[in-house]
Amino acid sequence: MATNQVNGRAPGEPELWRQPDGEVMNCDESVTVLRENLAEIHALCQEALEDAVLMDVSEEQFRQVLRDLVGSLNNPYNKG
């Protein structure tokens, strides 16, 4: 798990995870998987940002690329 956790949560992790209907998700195993995934994503993004900055890429541009990347994710289970 990430070394920079706050209150046992991964960076960026909400205090409560919610299901699509708004109910609080209380499956400990699911929360653990989400937490581990976020910690891995955070570490990878941090490393990529550091590489970009060391290669003299604009930090703001790289952050925008990451935002765009997240925005381009597709939900293959979308029921809509």
VEXSEKOL-239668 format. One record per residue (C-alpha): x, y, z; residue in one letter. Coordinates in steps of 0.5 Angstrom, whole numbers, padded with zeros to 4 digits, always signed. Each point is the difference from the previous one (the first is absolute). Layout:
! residues N
XYZA
...
//
This chain:
! residues 80
+0000+0000+0000M
+0002+0007-0001A
+0004+0003+0005T
-0003+0007+0000N
-0007-0002+0003Q
-0005+0004+0004V
-0004-0004+0005N
+0002-0006-0003G
-0003+0002-0007R
+0004+0001-0007A
+0001+0007-0002P
-0006+0003-0003G
-0005-0006+0003E
-0007+0003+0002P
-0002-0001+0007E
-0005-0005-0002L
-0001-0004-0006W
-0007+0001-0003R
-0004-0005-0005Q
-0004+0003-0006P
-0006+0001+0004D
+0004+0004+0005G
+0000-0005+0006E
+0006-0001+0003V
+0004-0006-0002M
+0002-0004+0006N
+0004-0006-0003C
+0007+0000+0003D
+0003-0004-0005E
-0003+0004-0006S
+0003+0006+0004V
+0007-0003+0001T
+0000-0001-0007V
-0002+0007-0002L
+0005+0003+0005R
+0006-0005-0003E
-0002+0002-0007N
+0000+0008+0002L
+0007-0001+0004A
+0003-0003-0007E
-0003+0005-0004I
+0003+0006+0004H
+0007-0003+0000A
+0000-0001-0007L
-0003+0007-0002C
+0005+0003+0005Q
+0006-0004-0003E
-0003+0002-0007A
+0000+0008+0002L
+0007+0000+0003E
+0002-0003-0006D
-0003+0005-0004A
+0002+0006+0004V
+0007-0003+0000L
+0000+0000-0008M
-0002+0007+0000D
-0008-0001-0002V
-0005+0005+0003S
-0002-0002+0006E
-0007+0003-0001E
+0000-0003-0007Q
+0001-0007+0003F
-0005+0000+0005R
-0005+0002-0005Q
+0002-0006-0004V
-0001-0004+0006L
-0007+0003+0001R
-0002-0001-0007D
+0002-0007+0001L
-0004-0002+0005V
-0006+0004-0004G
+0001-0005-0005S
-0001-0006+0004L
-0006-0004-0003N
-0005-0004+0005N
+0000-0007-0003P
-0006-0002+0004Y
-0004+0007-0001N
-0007-0002+0001K
-0003+0006-0003G
//
